[in-house]
Amino acid sequence: MTLPLLIHRMKRVFVSFAVLLAISSTTLAAIKSEAPDYFARAQDAISRRDFDSALNALDSALKEAPDNATARLWRGRLRADRGAFDRALEDLDEAVRLAPQSAEAIAARGFVKQKKGDADGALADFDSALRIDPANDLALYCRGLLHGGAGQLQAALGDLNAALAANPRNSAALASRGQIHLMRQEIDEATADFEACLEIDPKDPAGFTGRAAAEFANGDYEKAATDYTEVIRLLPQDSRPLAQRGYARAALEQTDKALEDFDAALKLDPKDTAALIGRAGIRRVQKKLPEAVADYTTILASDARDLGALMGRASAFYVMGELKKATDDYAVAIKSRPDFPQAWNDYAWLLATAKDDAARDGKTAVEYATKACELTDWKNGAYLDTLAAANAEKGDFEAALKWQNEAVSASGTELEEVQAEIKSRIELYQQKKPYREEPK
């Protein structure tokens, strides 16, 4: 069972402005020069992390000095921290108008646009801020998130490296860079970043979660489970670390404990996709197929194109003999993800080998199996095996034998029983007989 990448996702690795950015002495002087009493109150409130009082003081300051760009900037930041993104954007638009060369204001506006889902607008602001100040760590950090979310991992790494060069103690950037290293399968580098997060803050949930993901990737499932346990202690109302520990326990073959974790995660969040996928996988192994189907269906009720749920439910339906339902799910899977070869292969296998005459379609099976082989550069032995079975169903046994021999050659690293099964079909096709499978 593979572990979904469940450390705080790129779009979610944000920290508050108050934590990420310190007020500079220049900024403080700019506010103080216009409204000293209100500034003193705002300064004191921010030092005590009393952001409500800070906002009230800035409101008063801006009544006296509405053109104070720095007060606009900080009120916009604090409003963004409270989730009032529309009002924050109003302030930050005004701050940029009043101070068009302020990289801080432009980067802050990009941050809010990113939070509102305006990726193009955010990217334009980050680029503008970095033309003014190439070392602006907020712009570098947030642009790195955008690149990472778009799958541009090298660009993301470059921005996050630069953000950390500007501010080595930016733990959010460290956690994000660790995630990028995980996505690039650079496990040692990822581990170093997450441990650096924990050196800055020994109670950082992202540090524990990321380190656990790296440990899982290295096969250190016991250590991963231990780190996830710490995250559960730190975030008792978060379903995600429970689901993550469930995967670690499943990898340790602690099936009962894994199920306990998935069930506990789903009590906190009945729609936790990772927990539902994990529990459904265990239920399939336990041959509790209707229960597995129920879990997959819960996911698909929220996202009808979720690939893991579609493939899992289709497989369960196939084993249950519900072939029409299985093909319906495979059809949605290949439409939503035409670049995913397993969907093409599994659909083709059903069409080529089903015992139900009404379910088979040799011509379509050849088309779909060919697509799976093309997507894997004709190197996947299992997919070549499917192509052979599809040609046999179509009645072209010469092509079936050709592809079955190719499948044997490409399956040298498979388990011995898998290799033996693939080889066994050669004799069948020599006898001009198609292959039929009892779902399993």
C-alpha positions in Angstrom: 0.0 0.0 0.0 1.5 3.3 -1.0 1.4 6.4 1.1 -0.3 9.5 -0.4 1.8 12.6 -0.1 0.0 14.0 2.9 2.4 16.5 4.4 0.9 19.9 4.4 0.2 20.4 0.7 1.9 23.1 -1.3 -1.2 25.3 -1.4 -1.7 24.9 2.4 1.9 25.6 3.6 1.2 29.2 4.6 2.0 30.9 7.8 0.7 34.2 9.1 2.2 37.5 8.0 2.8 38.2 11.6 5.0 35.1 11.9 6.6 35.2 8.5 7.4 38.8 8.3 8.8 41.1 11.0 8.0 44.8 11.1 11.1 46.7 10.1 12.3 49.8 11.9 11.7 51.8 8.7 8.1 50.5 8.6 7.5 51.4 12.2 8.9 54.9 11.7 6.7 55.4 8.7 3.6 54.8 10.7 4.8 56.6 13.8 5.6 59.8 11.9 1.9 60.1 11.0 0.0 58.8 14.0 2.3 58.3 17.0 -0.3 57.4 19.6 -2.0 54.8 17.4 1.3 53.5 16.2 2.5 52.9 19.8 -0.7 50.9 20.5 -0.3 48.9 17.3 3.3 48.2 18.0 2.6 47.0 21.6 -0.4 44.9 20.4 1.6 43.2 17.7 4.5 42.4 20.1 1.9 40.7 22.4 0.3 39.0 19.3 -2.9 40.8 20.1 -3.9 41.3 16.5 -7.4 42.5 17.2 -6.1 45.5 19.2 -3.4 46.1 16.5 -6.1 46.2 13.8 -8.1 48.7 15.9 -5.1 50.9 16.3 -4.4 50.8 12.6 -8.0 51.6 11.8 -7.6 54.8 13.9 -4.3 55.6 12.4 -5.8 55.4 8.9 -8.7 57.7 9.8 -6.1 60.4 10.6 -3.7 59.5 7.7 -5.6 57.6 5.0 -2.6 57.9 2.6 -0.2 56.1 4.9 1.0 53.3 2.6 2.7 51.3 5.4 -0.3 51.4 7.7 -2.4 50.1 4.7 0.2 47.4 4.1 0.0 46.2 7.7 -3.7 46.4 8.0 -4.0 44.4 4.8 -1.6 41.8 6.3 -3.5 41.5 9.5 -6.8 41.2 7.7 -5.4 38.5 5.6 -4.3 36.6 8.7 -8.0 36.7 9.8 -9.1 35.3 6.5 -10.7 38.6 5.4 -9.1 38.4 2.0 -11.4 40.8 0.1 -10.8 43.6 2.6 -7.1 42.7 2.8 -6.9 43.1 -1.0 -8.6 46.5 -0.8 -5.9 47.7 1.6 -3.0 46.2 -0.3 -4.2 47.6 -3.7 -4.2 51.0 -2.0 -0.8 50.4 -0.5 0.6 49.5 -4.0 -1.0 52.6 -5.5 0.5 54.8 -2.8 3.9 53.0 -2.9 4.3 51.4 -6.4 8.0 50.5 -5.7 7.3 48.7 -2.4 8.3 45.1 -3.0 6.7 44.3 0.4 3.3 45.6 -0.6 3.3 44.0 -4.0 4.4 40.6 -2.5 1.8 40.9 0.2 -0.9 41.5 -2.4 0.3 38.5 -4.4 0.1 36.4 -1.2 -3.6 37.4 -0.8 -4.3 36.7 -4.5 -2.8 33.3 -4.1 -5.0 32.6 -1.1 -8.0 33.7 -3.2 -7.1 31.2 -6.0 -5.9 33.9 -8.5 -2.6 32.1 -9.4 -1.9 34.2 -12.5 -2.4 37.5 -10.6 -0.3 36.2 -7.7 2.5 35.2 -10.0 2.5 38.6 -11.7 2.8 40.3 -8.3 5.6 38.0 -7.2 7.6 38.6 -10.4 7.1 42.4 -10.0 8.2 42.3 -6.4 11.3 40.4 -7.2 12.3 42.8 -10.0 12.3 45.5 -7.3 13.9 43.3 -4.6 15.4 40.0 -5.8 15.8 38.9 -2.1 12.2 39.3 -1.0 11.7 36.0 0.8 7.9 36.2 0.9 7.7 36.6 -2.9 10.3 33.8 -3.4 8.6 31.5 -1.0 5.1 32.0 -2.4 6.3 31.8 -6.0 8.0 28.5 -5.1 4.6 27.2 -3.9 3.0 28.2 -7.2 5.8 26.4 -9.2 5.5 23.3 -6.9 1.8 23.2 -7.3 2.2 23.3 -11.1 4.7 20.4 -11.0 7.6 22.7 -11.9 9.8 21.2 -9.3 13.2 22.6 -10.4 11.8 26.1 -10.5 10.2 25.6 -7.1 13.4 24.4 -5.7 15.3 27.4 -7.0 12.8 29.9 -5.5 12.8 28.1 -2.1 16.6 28.0 -2.0 16.7 31.7 -2.6 14.0 32.4 0.0 16.1 30.4 2.5 19.3 32.2 1.5 17.4 35.5 2.4 15.9 34.1 5.6 17.5 30.8 6.8 14.9 30.4 9.6 11.9 30.6 7.4 10.4 27.2 8.6 7.6 27.3 6.1 10.1 27.5 3.3 12.1 24.7 4.8 9.0 22.5 5.0 8.0 23.3 1.5 11.5 22.6 0.2 11.5 19.3 2.1 8.3 18.5 0.3 9.8 19.3 -3.1 12.7 17.0 -2.2 10.3 14.2 -1.4 8.5 14.7 -4.7 11.9 14.5 -6.4 12.7 11.3 -4.3 15.6 13.1 -2.7 15.0 11.5 0.7 18.2 12.5 2.5 17.7 16.2 1.5 14.1 16.1 2.5 14.9 14.6 5.9 17.5 17.4 6.5 15.0 20.1 5.8 12.3 18.6 8.1 14.9 18.1 10.9 15.9 21.8 10.4 12.2 22.7 11.0 12.3 20.8 14.2 15.5 22.5 15.3 13.7 25.9 14.9 10.6 24.6 16.6 10.7 21.2 18.3 6.9 21.1 18.2 6.4 21.9 14.5 3.8 19.5 13.2 5.0 20.0 9.6 8.5 18.9 10.6 7.3 15.7 12.2 4.9 15.0 9.3 7.5 15.6 6.7 10.2 13.5 8.4 7.7 10.7 8.8 6.9 10.8 5.1 10.7 10.6 4.4 11.0 7.7 6.8 8.1 5.9 5.1 9.7 6.4 1.7 12.9 4.8 3.1 10.9 1.8 4.5 11.3 2.9 8.1 7.7 2.3 8.9 8.2 2.0 12.7 9.9 5.4 12.8 7.3 6.9 10.6 4.5 5.6 12.9 6.3 7.1 15.9 6.6 10.6 14.2 2.9 10.4 13.1 2.0 9.6 16.7 3.7 12.9 17.8 1.7 14.8 15.2 -1.5 13.2 16.5 -0.6 14.5 19.9 0.1 18.0 18.6 -3.0 18.1 16.3 -5.6 15.9 18.0 -8.5 17.3 15.9 -6.7 16.8 12.5 -7.7 13.6 10.7 -4.7 13.6 8.4 -1.9 12.3 10.7 -4.2 9.5 11.8 -4.7 8.4 8.2 -0.9 8.7 7.7 -0.2 6.5 10.7 -2.7 4.1 9.3 -0.6 3.6 6.2 2.5 3.1 8.2 0.8 0.5 10.4 -0.6 -1.2 7.3 3.0 -1.4 5.9 4.0 -3.0 9.2 1.1 -5.5 8.6 -0.6 -4.2 11.8 -3.9 -4.5 10.0 -6.2 -4.0 13.1 -4.3 -1.0 14.3 -4.3 0.5 10.8 -8.1 0.1 10.6 -8.4 1.7 14.0 -6.5 4.7 12.7 -8.5 5.0 9.5 -11.8 4.7 11.5 -10.6 7.4 14.0 -9.6 9.7 11.1 -13.1 9.2 9.5 -14.8 10.1 12.8 -13.0 13.4 12.7 -13.6 13.9 8.9 -16.0 11.5 7.2 -14.7 12.6 3.8 -11.0 12.2 4.5 -10.0 10.7 1.1 -6.7 9.1 2.3 -8.4 7.4 5.2 -11.2 6.1 2.9 -8.7 4.8 0.3 -6.7 3.1 3.0 -9.6 1.5 4.7 -11.1 0.4 1.3 -7.7 -1.2 0.5 -7.7 -3.2 3.6 -11.3 -4.2 3.1 -10.5 -5.5 -0.4 -7.7 -7.6 1.1 -10.2 -8.9 3.6 -12.6 -9.7 0.8 -15.2 -7.3 2.3 -15.9 -5.9 -1.2 -19.2 -4.3 -0.7 -17.7 -2.3 2.2 -14.8 -1.3 0.1 -17.2 -0.2 -2.7 -19.0 1.9 -0.1 -15.8 3.7 0.9 -14.9 4.4 -2.8 -18.4 5.6 -3.4 -18.1 8.1 -0.6 -15.0 9.6 -2.2 -16.6 9.8 -5.6 -19.7 11.5 -4.2 -17.4 14.5 -3.5 -15.1 14.1 -6.5 -16.5 12.0 -9.4 -13.1 11.9 -11.1 -10.9 10.8 -8.2 -8.6 8.3 -9.9 -7.7 6.2 -6.9 -11.4 5.7 -6.0 -12.4 5.0 -9.6 -9.7 2.4 -10.1 -10.3 0.8 -6.7 -14.0 0.6 -7.1 -13.7 -0.7 -10.7 -11.4 -3.5 -9.4 -13.8 -4.4 -6.6 -16.7 -4.5 -9.1 -14.7 -6.7 -11.4 -14.0 -9.2 -8.7 -17.6 -9.1 -7.6 -18.7 -9.9 -11.2 -20.3 -6.5 -11.6 -18.7 -6.0 -15.0 -20.9 -3.3 -16.4 -20.2 -1.2 -13.3 -16.5 -1.9 -13.6 -16.4 -0.8 -17.2 -18.3 2.4 -16.3 -15.7 3.3 -13.8 -12.8 2.5 -16.1 -14.4 4.6 -18.8 -14.6 7.6 -16.5 -10.9 7.0 -15.4 -9.5 7.0 -19.0 -11.6 10.1 -19.9 -10.4 12.0 -16.8 -6.8 10.8 -17.0 -6.0 9.7 -20.5 -2.3 9.7 -19.6 -2.7 7.0 -16.9 -1.8 3.6 -18.5 -3.2 1.3 -15.9 -6.7 2.5 -16.6 -6.4 1.6 -20.3 -4.7 -1.7 -19.4 -7.3 -2.9 -16.8 -10.2 -1.9 -19.0 -8.6 -3.8 -21.9 -8.0 -6.9 -19.8 -11.7 -7.1 -18.8 -12.8 -6.7 -22.4 -10.3 -9.4 -23.6 -10.7 -12.0 -20.9 -14.1 -11.8 -19.2 -16.0 -15.1 -19.1 -19.2 -13.2 -19.8 -19.6 -13.2 -23.6 -21.6 -10.0 -23.5 -18.7 -8.1 -21.8 -16.0 -8.9 -24.2 -14.9 -6.7 -27.2 -11.7 -7.8 -28.8 -11.4 -4.9 -31.2 -11.7 -2.3 -28.4 -9.5 -4.4 -26.1 -6.7 -4.2 -28.7 -7.1 -0.5 -29.0 -7.0 0.1 -25.3 -4.1 -2.3 -24.6 -2.1 -0.7 -27.4 -2.7 2.7 -25.7 -1.4 1.4 -22.4 1.7 0.0 -24.1 2.4 3.2 -26.0 2.2 5.2 -22.7 4.8 2.9 -21.2 7.1 2.7 -24.2 6.3 -1.0 -24.8 8.4 -2.0 -21.7 5.7 -3.1 -19.3 5.4 -6.9 -19.4 1.9 -7.0 -17.8 0.5 -4.5 -20.4 2.1 -6.5 -23.3 0.4 -9.6 -21.8 -2.9 -7.8 -22.0 -2.2 -6.8 -25.6 -1.6 -10.5 -26.4 -4.8 -11.5 -24.7 -6.7 -8.8 -26.6 -5.4 -10.0 -30.0 -6.3 -13.6 -29.0 -9.9 -12.5 -28.3 -10.0 -10.8 -31.6 -8.8 -14.0 -33.3 -5.4 -12.8 -34.4 -3.3 -15.6 -32.8 -0.2 -14.7 -34.7 -0.1 -11.3 -33.1 -1.1 -12.8 -29.8 2.0 -15.1 -29.8 4.2 -12.2 -30.9 3.1 -10.0 -28.0 3.1 -12.9 -25.5 6.7 -13.6 -26.2 7.5 -9.9 -25.8 5.6 -10.0 -22.5 7.8 -12.9 -21.3 11.0 -11.0 -22.2 9.8 -7.8 -20.4 8.7 -9.7 -17.2 12.1 -10.9 -16.0 11.9 -8.9 -12.8 8.4 -10.1 -11.8 7.7 -12.7 -9.2 8.3 -16.2 -10.4 4.6 -17.1 -10.2 3.8 -14.1 -12.4 6.4 -15.1 -15.0 5.1 -18.6 -15.0 1.5 -17.4 -15.6 2.6 -15.2 -18.5 4.6 -18.1 -20.1 1.7 -20.5 -19.7 -0.4 -18.5 -22.1 2.0 -19.1 -25.0 0.8 -22.8 -25.3 -2.8 -21.6 -25.1 -2.4 -19.2 -28.1 -0.4 -21.9 -30.0 -3.6 -23.9 -29.7 -5.6 -20.9 -31.0 -7.5 -20.5 -27.8 -8.3 -17.2 -26.1 -7.6 -16.7 -22.4 -10.5 -16.5 -20.0 -10.1 -15.4 -16.4 -12.1 -15.9 -13.2 -11.9 -12.5 -11.5 -9.6 -12.5 -8.5 
